């Protein structure tokens, strides 16, 4: 994992608690990091919601008037809740906090800012980070992920993927050895080695065809497998893409004769084994960013154990990750793209529900995929106050966190971490969202896909998940090809002479390296300018470079719509 989701860590959490200046602040931190409550759930918390069960304390977590789950309440936290309620004169049936969820979020931010005075990395800690700390600590203690999901109110196991490390060979052997009484069979060791070599080969594959060939060649070369083939899921079903040590006609028979088994394997994302002419075939789903993208067929020489199924299933996910990566790269480099436009009226989509509930307009000024699990939205909102927008976001289950970047009075620039949206499905399928607007309860989403991609499965997946969504436009677009020299020339035209001078000096002096090769003060002295002047030129130059790289014609994110 490139970047752990639990950026707070145990030491950071302790520093954060030391920065809490009131009993209420500390209690909010504890309820987030040790009980896993969201700010909206804290506002519904009453002392009466605490019960004792077999010597332990449980908390009935409420969403409105309904109990949504039971959370485990450590004894010391229960003590602090009672102590706070008694000191504040709060009756058992009264809310523990008589403030909004937004105010609790701000309280966490205020504590983080104080903690950052001695630990700068804590400056951006939010209530979302507290919940990640809660999940990470339980996982570290060996609590099964499904139990962590239940305790924290996550609706799917894949929400915890950023916290789970990919196992290495030693970890796989240790886990499977424990499951099989401490011994790993020679065959299973061969499968482990095969999946590892396939993974190594995937890192060098530059296209989907190369990935398919690598998977088939390396699996078929493994002792215990007679052959291997890979078929891609398309609008017409499954289309063979590569095969090793098996005839094309045999692959077609496997696909035709076992259509129901293949459908079940793809839908359940589980390995299925069936008898075929010449011996058994194991069908391994390829899972790409939450969706099945195809299947790998292998011919085992022996019975497939549960442990082997688990390994093959993990391999299918690994292949899916590799396919998604090359798809994204192909989209970035493609000369021709397919532009799709969707209209969505499903209020479960954050932008749709927000525009409908607050009668406002929204425009996406930027979008950043985060590990395939969420999207960072940068939204310009017009016609609603910042407090109203943030309050709505705090109550939306599809928004993990939201913060205000700039307040315009009757509008705002907002950052939101969105974990469930039509745009996320499009990005997971290899698309690039180029535009998103919403007004009057309808969102319009524009996305670019590689020119030759089959869009039918993509459209079906989006509509199945969000029924009030329809494809309204499809067109092929040629992208102008720009050389490196052309990009540099265009960028040079945008930079002033002074900005280019400062940028070049900073680059060559090691200012952008870590640790820095020179400080801003040293660079300012070398250029014979003041430090504020240097920072001004440098910031403007960096902005122009990044604007040219990310978007040639960006919407201005610093002003409301229509300005």
ZATIMAR-233225 format. One record per residue: residue in one letter; x, y, z of N, C-alpha, C, O in turn. Coordinates in steps of 0.1 Angstrom, whole numbers, plus 5000, padded with zeros to 4 digits. Each point is the difference from the previous one (the first is absolute). Layout:
REM ZATIMAR-233225
AXYZXYZXYZXYZ
...
END
This chain:
REM ZATIMAR-233225
X500849885000499250125000500950125000500950015008
X498850094983500950114999499950105011500950055005
X497849975000499850095011499049955009498849984996
X501549995017499149945009498950105003500250125001
X498549835001498950085003500150055014499550115003
X501149825006500150045014501250095001501149965005
X498850174991501150095000500250055014501150065003
X497949935006500150055014501049915008500950065006
X498849814994500949915008499850025015499450095005
X501149815002499850005015500650125007499550075008
X501849964988500750115006499350144996499950085009
X499749934979499350124996498750025007499750115004
X499649784999498850015007500250055015499350085005
X501849875001500350045013500450155001499650075009
X501149974981500450144999498750094998499950115006
X499249844986498750074998499250015013499550115003
X500549795005499250005012500750105010499350075008
X502049944992500750095009499750154996500150095008
X499549934979499750134996498550045003499750124998
X499549795006498650035003500050085013500549955011
X498950164989500050095012498749995009500050055011
X499049884984498849985008499649855000500549924992
X498750055018499549865002499249964987500149894996
X499150214999499249974989500949974987499749904993
X501350175005500949984989500649865000500049934991
X500550045021500649875002499049884998500349904994
X498550125010499049904999499649984985499849894996
X500150224997499749994985501149924993499749924992
X501650115012501149924994499949865003500149914991
X499650055021499949865005498849934993500149894996
X498850185003498849944993500349974986499549904994
X501350184999500449984986501049894999499949914991
X501250105017501249914998499949875007500749904997
X498550095014499949885008498649934999499949885004
X499150194991498749944999499650004985499149924996
X501550164996499750004985498850084996499449974990
X500250135018498850084997500350114990501050065001
X498049964991500050124991499550125008499349985010
X501050144985499550125007498550005001499450045010
X499949924979498550005001499549905010499050025006
X501749874996499649905010500350055014499349965009
X501750124993500350065013498950095004499650005012
X499850074979499050105003498749935005499250065007
X500649814989498949925004500249925013499149945005
X502150065000500449925011499450055013500050125003
X499349795005499550035013500549905010500349884996
X499950165016500549905010499149885001500549895003
X498250124994499149895001500349894989499549895001
X501350154989500349914989501149895004500349914993
X500350115019501049915005499449895008499250025009
X501249864988499549885007501249915004501050014994
X498849915016501049915004499649854996498949965002
X502149974992499749874995501249915004501150024995
X498749885014501049915004501350065004501149964996
X498750155012501250075005500650104991501150065004
X498349964984500650104991498950114997498849975002
X501650144993499150114997499850004985500950004992
X497850015004499750024986499250134998499350055009
X500850014979499450134997499049984988500549954990
X498350085012499050004989500250124992499750115004
X500949884984500350114991498750044992499449914994
X500250215007498850054993500250084988501050084999
X498249894991499950094988498650055000499049944996
X500850195009498750055002499449935012500550005011
X498249954987499449935011500249855000499549935009
X501350024981500249864998501449965006500950074998
X499149815008501349945004500649934988499449914995
X501850135001500649954987501049895003500249914992
X500450095020500949895004500450015014499750105007
X500949804998500650005014501550024998500749944992
X499950155016501450035001500649955013499350015010
X501949954990500749965013500550135007500750084993
X499049935019500450125008501049965010499749945010
X501650104988501049965011499650065013499450105001
X501049835010499550045013500550145004499250085006
X502049964990500550135003499250114992499850115006
X499749864982499250104993498650015006499550115001
X500049775003498750015007500150085013499050085003
X502149915004500250085012500050154996499450085008
X501349954982500150144996498650064995499750115003
X499549804990498750054996499250035012499350115001
X500749805009499250025012500550135008499250085005
X502149934995500650115008499650134993499650105007
X500449914980499750124992498550035002499650125002
X499549784997498650025001499650055014499250095002
X501549855009499750055013500450145003499350085006
X501949964988500550135002499250104993499850125005
X499649854984499350094992498550005003499250074994
X500449845015498649995004499149944989498850044998
X501749874994499349944989499349875004500649915006
X498150094993499249895004500249884990500550024989
X499149865015500349884992499350014986500649954991
X498350115008499350004988500350124991499450024989
X501650075016500350124992501349984992500849925004
X499350154985501249994992501350045007499950095008
X501149844991501350035007500650134995500650085007
X499249954980500650124994498850084993499349954991
X500550175014498950084994500550104990499750114999
X501249834992500550084989499849924987499749885000
X500650184989499949934987501249924997501050015006
X498849894985501149924995501250084995501149975002
X498550144991501050094994500950065011501250014998
X498150035013500850065011501049905006501150035004
X498549844997500949905005501149984991501249985004
X498650024982501149994991500950125002501349984999
X498250145003500950115002500749995013501250055000
X498249895010500749985012501349924998501050025006
X498849874987501249914997501050084992501249985003
X498450104988501050084992500850105010501250024998
X498050045011500750095009501049935009501150055002
X498649835003500949935008501349964991501150015005
X498649954982501149964991500950124998501249984999
X498350145000500850124997500950025012501250044999
X498349945013500850025012501149895001501150035003
X498549854994501049895000501150034990501149955002
X498550114987501050024989501150105004501150014993
X498750065018501150105004501249925004501150054998
X498849835007501149915004500249894990501149944999
X497850024994500149894990499350054987498849974999
X501950094992499350064988499249904992499150054993
X501349835007499249904992498649985004499249954993
X500550105019498649985005499150124996498850005004
X501750094989499250124996498749974993499050075002
X501049834990498849974992499249885005499149954992
X501150015020499249895006498550045000499750115004
X499549804992498550025000499349895008500749905004
X498050114997499249895006500149874993499949895005
X500450124982500149884992501349935004500049875000
X501150205003501249945004499849935014500749895002
X498550165006499749935013499449864997500349915007
X498750094984499449874997501049904994499949885002
X501050174989501149914995500849955011500549885000
X499850205010500849965012499349895007500649905004
X498150114998499149905006500249874992500249905007
X499650104980500049884992501449945001500249885001
X500850204997501449954999500449945014500749894999
X498950165012500449955013499349865002500649915005
X498250084990499349875002500649894991500249895004
X500150154983500749914991501349955005500449894999
X500450215007501349975006499949905011500949925003
X497950085004499849915012499449874995499849915008
X500150074979499649874995498549994999499549894997
X499750215004498650004998499649984986500650074991
X498649835005499749974986499450124993499250085006
X501249954981499550124993498450015000499550115001
X499849774998498650015000499450055013499050075000
X501749905011499550055013500350155001499250075006
X502049974989500350145000499050084992499650115004
X500049844985499050064992498750025007499450115000
X500249785007498750015008500150105011499150085002
X502049925005500250105012500150144995499450095007
X501249934982500250144995498950054990500050124997
X499149795000498950044991500450024985499350064993
X501849875003500350004986499149894993499949895006
X499650144983499049914994500749894991499449904996
X501950125001500749904991501449985005500650095005
X499949784994501349975004501150084993501050045005
X498750004982501050074992500350145005500950064996
X498249995013500350135006501349995008500750115002
X499649785003501249985008501349974992501149985006
X498850004981501149964992501250095002501149955001
X498850195000501250085002500749975013501250035001
X498249905008500749975013500649865000500849965009
X499049964980500449865000501249994991500050044988
X501149915017501249984992499949884991499449905004
X501250114984500049884991501049905006501250035003
X498449844999500949915006501149964991499949994988
X501349985018501149954992500049855001499149945005
X501950004988500149855000500049955014499349905003
X501550165006500149945013498750015008499649915007
X499750204991498750025006499049904995499249945008
X500850034979499149904994500249865006499149935004
X502250044996500449865005499649995014499549895004
X500850215004499749995014498549995003499649925008
X499650164985498549995002499549874995499249945007
X501250014982499449884995500649885007499349905002
X501950115003500649905008499249985013499849895005
X499850225001499250005013498749934997499549935008
X499950114980498749944997500049864997499049935003
X502250024993500149854996500749935011500649894997
X499450165015500749935011501550015000500749925006
X499850194988501450035001500849954988501250034999
X498249904992500849954988499450054987498850014999
X502150034992499650054987500449894990501249974999
X497949984993500449894991500950064989500150124997
X500649784996500950044990499250074988500550094994
X498349865004499250054989499650155003500150094991
X499549935022499750145004501150094999499950124996
X501349835007501250084999500350044985500450114997
X499349804994500150024986499150114996500350094992
X498449905013499050104996500450145005499950104993
X500649905020500550135005501150064992500050124997
X501049794999501150054992499550054986500450104995
X498649835000499450044987499350135000500250094991
X499049935020499350135001501050125002499850114995
X501349855012501050115002500750034986500350124998
X500149784994500650034988499150074990500450084992
X498349885009499050074991500050155004500050094992
X500049945021500050145005501250074995499950124997
X501349825004501250064995499950044985500450104996
X499049804996499850034986499150114997500150074990
X498949945018498950114998500650145000499650094994
X501549925015500650145001500750044987500150124998
X500349794994500650034988499150014988500450044989
X498449915012499050004989499550144997499650075010
X500449974978499650144996498650014994499550114999
X500049774997498650004994499249895006500549915006
X498250104991499149895004500449874994499949895007
X500550114981500449874993501249945006500149885002
X500950215002501249955006499649945014500649905004
X498550165003499649955013499449864998500349915007
X498850084983499349874998501049894997499949895005
X501150144986501049914996500949965012500349885001
X500050215007500949985012499349905009500649915005
X498150124998499249925010500049854994500249915008
X499450084980499949864994501349934999500149885004
X500950184992501349944998500649955014500449895001
X499550195009500649975013499249905007500549915007
X498150094992499249905007500249874993500149895007
X499950114980500149874993501449945002500249874999
X500850215004501349955003500249945014501049955004
X497950075004500149955014499649855001499049964994
X501849975013499749865002498749995007499850065011
X499349864984498749985006498950074992498849985003
X501650094987499050064991500349964985501150014996
X497949944998500249954986499950114990500749994990
X498550115012499950114991499450125007499750005012
X500350114981499350135005499650084989500650014989
X498250055013499550104990499350125007499749995012
X500250124981499450125006498950054990500350014988
X498650025017498950064992499550135006499950015012
X499950094979499650135005498550015000499349954990
X500150125019498650025001499650124991500550115002
X498749864988499650114990498450005000499449925007
X500150174985498650014998499349874995498949975002
X501949954991499649884994500249885009499849884996
X500750145016500349895009501449995003500650105004
X500049784994501549985003500749984987499649914992
X501450165005500849994988501449965003500750075007
X499849814987501349965003501150104996499950064989
X501149965019501050094997501449944999500850054993
X499449845014501349935000499849865005499149975008
X501849944987499949865005501449944998500750034991
X499749885019501249934999499849855003499449965010
X501149964981499949855001498649954999499649905006
X499550174987498649964998499650064987500250124997
X499049804995499650044987498850115002499349995009
X500650104981499050105000498649935000499150055007
X500849844986498749935000499649955014498850005004
X502249955003499749955014499650125009499149985009
X501550134989499650125009498650044997499250035009
X500449974978498650034996499149905006498950045005
X501449834996499249905006499850035015498949995005
X502250045001499950035014499150125003499249995009
X500850114982499150125002498649964997499150055007
X500749874983498649974996499449895009498850025004
X501949885000499549895008499850045014499149945007
X501650164998499950035014499550155002500550075009
X498649974983499650145000499450035014500250115005
X498949805000499450035013501050015011499950085009
X501149834991501050005010500850134999500450065010
X500049984978500750124998499350125005500550095007
X498249914990499150115005500050015015500150115006
X499849775001500050005014501350045006500150075010
X501049894984501350035004500250155000500650075009
X499049994980500250154998499150085009500450105006
X498449854996499050085009500549995014499950105008
X500549784997500449985014501550045002500450015011
X500350004978501550035001500749895008500850035008
X498849854989500649885006500549904990499550004989
X501649935015500549904991499149884999499649945011
X500050014977499249884998500849904993500750044990
X499149835013500749904993499049904994499149965007
X501050014981499149914993500849904991501150024995
X498349865004500649904991499750034986498950044996
X502149944995499950024986500749894993500749925006
X499150074981500749904992501550025002500650104997
X500149795007501450015002500450035014501250005004
X497850035005500450035014499350125005499350074993
X500949965020499350125007500650134995501150014995
X498050095006500450144997499650095012498849995004
X502150095000499750105011499850144993500850044993
X498050025010499750134994500250105011499450005011
X501650094986500450105010499650144995500450054990
X498750025018499550134995501150105001500850005009
X499350094981500950125001499250115005499050054994
X501450005018499250115006500950134999501150015004
X498350094989500650124997499350125007498950044995
X501650015015499550125007498549985003499250094997
X500549805009498649985005499149934989498849985004
X501649994984499249944990500749894994501350004999
X498049904996500649884993500350044986499150044992
X502249945004500450044986500349894991500350024988
X499649855017500349894992500249885009499749995011
X500949904983500349885007501349934995500350014988
X500449935021501149924997499649855001499549975011
X500849954979499749865001501349925001500950024992
X499249905018501349915002499549865001499049975005
X501949944991499749865000500949935011501149964997
X498350025015500849945011500149854998499149944995
X502050005009500249864999499549925013499849884999
X499950205012499549945012498850085005499750104994
X499749845016498950085006500450135005501150025005
X498150084993500350145005499550025014498849995003
X502150035006499750025014499550145003500150094991
X499349935020499550145004501150105000499850114996
X501449845009501150105001500450044986500450114997
X499649794993500450034987499050104993500350084993
X498449905010499050094995500250145005499950094992
X500549925021500350145005501250064993499950124997
X501149805000501150064993499750044985500450104996
X498849814998499650044986499150125000500050084991
X499149935019499150115001500850135002499750104993
X501449905015500850115002500750044987500350114997
X500149784996500750034987499150074990500450094993
X498349875007499050064991499950155003499950084991
X500149965022500050145004501350074996499950114995
X501249825006501350064996500050034985500550104996
X499049814996499950024986499150124997500250084991
X498749935016499050114998500750135003499850104993
X501049915018500850125003500950044988500150124996
X500649784998500950034989499250054988500550094993
X498449845004499250054989499550145001500050084991
X499649955022499550145002501150104998499850114995
X501449865009501250094999500350024986500350124996
X499849784995500350024986498950074993500250084990
X498549905015498950074994500150155002499850084991
X500649965021500150145004501250064992499850114995
X501249825003501250054992499650014986500450104993
X498849815002499650004986499150124997500150074990
X499149965020499150124998500850135000499750094992
X501349925016500850125001500750024987500250114995
X500249784998500950014988499249994987500550014989
X498249965012499249974988499850134992499850115005
X500349874981499750114991498550014998499550114997
X499849785004498550014998499349955013500449895005
X498750185000499249965012498550004996499650074991
X499749855017498550004999499550095012500249975011
X499150134985499450095010498649955003499249994991
X500549995022498749965004499450115009500750065008
X498049954991499350105009498849935006499249944993
X500750075020498949945008499250115007500650105004
X498149884997499250085009499549915011499549894998
X500750165014499649925012499150085009500350115004
X498649824999499050075009499849925013499050025007
X502049894996499949925012500550085012501250045000
X497949985010500450095011501149935009500650075009
X499749804989501049945008501450054995501050005008
X499150054980501250074996500250135007499050085000
X502149955006500250115008499650134993499350095006
X501249934982499850134993498550024997499550115000
X499949784996498550004997499250045012499250105000
X501049835011499350025012500250145006499150075005
X502249984994500350135005499350114992499550095006
X500649904981499450114992498450005002499450104999
X500149785003498549995002499650055014499150085001
X501649885009499750045014500250155003499250065007
X501849994987500450145003499650104989500350125001
X499249834988499650084989501250084995499950124999
X501249814999501250074996500649944987499549904996
X501550164999500749954988501549975004500650065009
X499949834985501349965003500849984987499549964989
X501850065012500949974988501349945006500650065009
X499949844985501249935004501250084994500150024988
X500750035021501250074996501249914999501150034995
X498849855012501149905000499649875006499150005008
X501549894988499749875005501249925001500850004991
X499449935020501249925003499749865005499449995011
X500849914981499849865005500949975011501250034999
X498349905011500849965012500049855001499049955007
X502049984988500149865002498949914995499849895005
X499450164986498949924995498849995010499049934996
X501150135016499049985010499150135001498949995006
X501650124990499350135002500550104990501049984993
X498250135006500450114992500150135008499150025009
X501950064989500050135006499350104990500550024989
X498450035015499350104992500450145005500150035012
X500250064978500150145003498950074993500050014988
X499050035020498750054994499850155003500250045011
X499450034979499650145002498550005001499349954991
X500250095020498550005003499550144999500650105006
X498349924987499450144999498549995005499349914995
X500350185014498750005004499749945013498849985004
X502249985004499849945013501250045009501150024995
X498650005018501150045009500949895002499749884999
X501550155005501049905003499649915012500249884999
X499250185011499549915011498949904996500149895004
X499050164987499049914996500649884991499549895001
X501450144991500749904992500749905008499949884998
X500950175012500849915008499149925009500349885003
X498550175002499149935008499449894992499849885005
X499850144982499549904991501049894998499749885001
X501650164997501049904997500349915012500249884999
X499650185013500349935012498949895002500349895007
X498550134988499049905001499949904989499249915000
X501650114989499949924988501049885002501250015002
X498249874998500849875002501149994989501049935002
X498850134986501049984989501150105002501049994992
X499050105018501150095002500749975013499550015010
X501849954988500849965012500450125008500249995012
X500150124981500450125006499850124991500049984988
X499950145017499950124992500650115008499950015012
X500750094981500550115006499950124991499949994988
X500050135018499950124993501350064996500950015009
X499350024979501250064995499950164999500850075004
X498049974991499850154999498550025001499249934994
X500450175013498650045002499750134992500750105002
X498349894990499650124991498850075006499550094993
X499949865018498850065005498849924996499549925007
X500150104980498949924994500649884991499449974990
X501749985014500749894993501349975007500350065010
X500349844984501249955007500949914990499449954991
X501850045012500949904994500249895011500550035011
X499149854985500049895010500849894995500149974988
X500649965021500649874998499249895006499750015012
X500049894981499249895006500649874996500449984988
X499749925021500549874998498849914997499249975010
X500549994978498849934996500449864998500949964992
X498349955014500349865000499049924992500249884998
X498850184997499049934992499350104991499350095004
X500949904983499550094990500149944986500949924998
X498250134993500249954986501450034994500649924993
X499950205011501450034995501049905005501049974993
X498949985019500949905005500049874992501049954997
X497850014999499949884991500750034987500649914994
X499250215000500650034988501550005001500749954991
X499850115019501550005002500649865002501049974995
X498249955013500549865002500149924987500749914999
X498550134991499949934988501150064990500049964988
X500850135017501150054991499750134994500750054991
X498250025013499650124994500650125007500649995011
X499450134983500450125005498950105000499550044989
X500050005023498950105000500550134996500950065007
X498650004983500450134994499150115005500450125000
X498449855004499150115004498849945008499649894998
X500050185012498949965008499350135005500650085007
X498149934990499250115005498749945006499649894996
X499850195013498749965005499150125003500550105005
X498249894992499150105004498649944999499749914992
X499450145017498649965000499949845001499149954994
X501849995014499849865002500549914989499649885000
X501150174990500649924989501550034998500350125000
X500549785000501450024997500349954986499549904995
X501450184998500549964987501449975001500850085005
X499649804991501449955002500649974986499449924992
X501750145005500749974987501349925004500750045009
X499549854983501149925003500749964987499349984990
X502050005010500849964988500449855003500649975010
X499249954979500449865001500949984988499950074990
X501049835010500949974989499149974988498949945001
X501550104987499250004988499349874996498949994996
X501949905006499449874996499349925011499749884998
X500150185014499449925011498649974997499350084994
X500249805011498649974998499350065012500249975012
X498950134985499450085011498749935006499550055010
X500049854983498749945005500149955014499150035008
X501949894996500149955014500150125010499550005011
X501250104985500250125008498750075002499650035012
X499650004978498850065001499049925008499350055009
X500749824989499149915007500350005015499150015009
X502249994995500450015014499650125007499550005011
X500650124982499650135006498550005001499550055011
X499849914979498550015001499549905010499050035007
X501649854994499649905010500150065014499249985009
X501950094994500350055013499250135003499650025011
X500150064978499350125002498950004989500250064989
X498649885014499049984989499550134994499650004988
X500550115019499550134994501250074993500150125000
X500649804992501250054993499849954985499649894998
X500850204993499949964986501150064992500550105003
X499949824987501150054990499350094990499149964993
X501350175007499450104991500850034988499550064990
X501849915010500950044988501249905000500549965010
X499950024977501249924998500650054987499450014990
X501950025011500750054988501549975001500649995010
X500049994978501449974999500750144998499650084992
X501549945015500750124999501549984998500649915006
X500050164984501450004998500750095010499750125001
X501449835005500850095009501150054992500749934993
X499650205008501250054994501249955006500149995013
X500949974979501349945006500950125002500350084991
X500349925021500950115004501449935004500049915008
X501050144986501449945003500550075013499450105005
X501649845001500650055012500550154997499850095008
X500849924980500550144997498950104998500150115004
X498749844991498950094998499450045014499650115002
X500449795007499550045014500950105006499550095006
X501849894993501050095007499850144993500150105007
X499849904980499850134993498750085005500150125002
X498949804999498750065005500150055014499550115003
X501249815005500250045014500950135001499750085008
X501349924984500950125000499350124997500250115005
X498849884985499250124997499250055011499750125001
X499949795008499150045011500850075012499550085007
X501849874994500850055012500650144996500550024989
X499550075021500850124998501549965001500449905005
X500450194990501549985001500449985014500849915003
X498750175006500449995014499649865006500749945008
X498050024989499549885005500849884995500349915008
X500150094980500849894994501450005007500549895002
X500150235000501350005006499949945014500949925004
X498150125004499949955014499849855000500549935008
X498650024983499749864999501249924996500349895006
X500550164984501249924996501050005011500649905003
X499650215004501050015011499649915011500849935006
X497950064997499549925011500249854996500449925009
X499350054979500249864995501549955001500349905005
X500650184990501449974999500750005013501049945002
X498550145007500650015014499549905009500549995012
X498649924984499549895009498950055009499849935010
X499650184987498950055009498849905001499449995011
X500349944978498949915000500349865005499249915000
X502150065003500449875005499749985015499750105007
X500449784997499849975014501149915006500249894995
X500650165014499950145006500450104990500749974990
X498950165012500350104991501550024999500849995009
X499650044978501450034998500450155003501150035002
X497850054998500250145004498750055006498949954997
X501250155011498850065007499550124991500750054992
X498149995011499450114993500850135003500250084991
X500349935021500850125003501350004992500450114995
X500349785004501249994993499850034985500850064994
X498149885001499650034986499750144997500450064990
X498950015020499750144998501350085000500150104992
X500849875017501350075000500849984987500550104995
X499449785000500849984987499450084989500750044991
X498049985009499350074989499950155003499550084992
X500949965020500050145004498650055001499750114995
X499449825011498650045001499649975015500749935007
X498250134997499649985014499349865000499649954990
X500349995022499349875002498650014995499549914993
X499750195011498650014995499950004985499149944994
X501850145000500050014985500349864994499349964990
X501749975015500349874995498849915001499649934990
X499750065022498949925002498850034990499349924995
X500650215003498950054991500349954986499149944993
X502150085002500349954986499949854999499549944991
X501049995020500149854999498649955001499749904992
X499450155016498749955001499250024987499349914995
X500850214999499350024987500649914989499249954992
X502150035008500649914990499549865001499749934991
X500350025022499549865002498649994996499649904995
X499650205008498550004997499949984984499149934996
X501750154997499949994985500449864995499549954991
X501650005015500549874996498949895002499749924992
X499850085020499049905004498750024992499449904996
X500250225001498850034992500249944986499149944994
X502150085000500349954987500049855000499649944990
X500850005021500149855000498749945002499649904993
X499650155017498849935003498850044992499149924997
X500850214998498950044992500350134993500450105006
X499549894981500450114991499050125001500450124999
X498349855004499050105001499249985013498849964998
X501850065013499249965013499050115003500150114997
X498849845009499150095007500750065011500749935007
X499150204996500650075011499449955013498950035003
X501949895005499449945012499950105011499449975011
X501150154988500050105011498850094999499950105009
X499249894982498950094999498749934998500049894994
X498950165011498749934998499649994985500650074992
X498449855005499649984986499550134995499350085007
X501049954980499550114993500850135002499850104993
X501249905016500950125002501050014990500850094999
END
